[in-house]
Amino acid sequence: AQSVTQLGSHVSVSEGALVLLRCNYSSSVPPYLFWYVQYPNQGLQLLLKYTSAATLVKGINGFEAEFKKSETSFHLTKPSAHMSDAAEYFCAVRLDSNYQLIWGAGTKLIIKP
Amino acid sequence: GAGVSQSPSNKVTEKGKDVELRCDPISGHTALYWYRQSLGQGLEFLIYFQGNSAPDKSGLPSDRFSAERTGGSVSTLTIQRTQQEDSAVYLCASSPRTGEYGYTFGSGTRLTVV
């Protein structure tokens, strides 16, 4: 069965530091993978997606993620954190059976001044 | 429409009352999803509509919850005899059939049962 695991319910980084949010998936076939961001009191917004093209995917707000098949990972990174990046981030994998998304539990990113 | 629209944005109701939450998906999106997000929690899947197929209701937490989608477009989530534990943000999302573009979410309805 396909699944998604996000390591760390909370990640805290200093402003200007590297952001690394971890996502591992399980899938028997090449997956479609997504990262979403949820700012306080808002819905979820698509950050970026991997759909079997380039393994390094660039998204909005300076975020990017690299698909690594050997590690079954799709970690989200940003070179320099801004205060405005404080939000909750969700990783998801698309089911092959009915195209629904399976969601990770989310990681809350905290930015320290 | 340009995005997924949910109404109302906020709803306060008394315990035991029925509530209806509305979702208007992006025009042409055949798939529609309802999720619940309790305070500080992740996404809890509720129900999934795909075109004219029978909906996947496997996530509905009790028989007090029901949803319908009329004409393949607007959806209504109904909660009967609301309980305090129903307090949460209810999110709706839509997508094209195969989902390769991911979901587009509405801003949610914050339900408070007092």
Interface residues (C-beta under 8 A of the other chain):
Chain A: Y32 F34 Y36 N41 Q42 G43 L44 Q45 L46 K49 T51 F90 A92 R94 N98 Y99 Q100 L101 W103 G104 A105 G106
Chain B: V4 A31 Y33 G42 L43 F45 Y48 Q50 D56 L91 A93 S95 R97 T98 G99 E100 Y101 G102 Y103 T104 F105 G106 S107 G108 R110
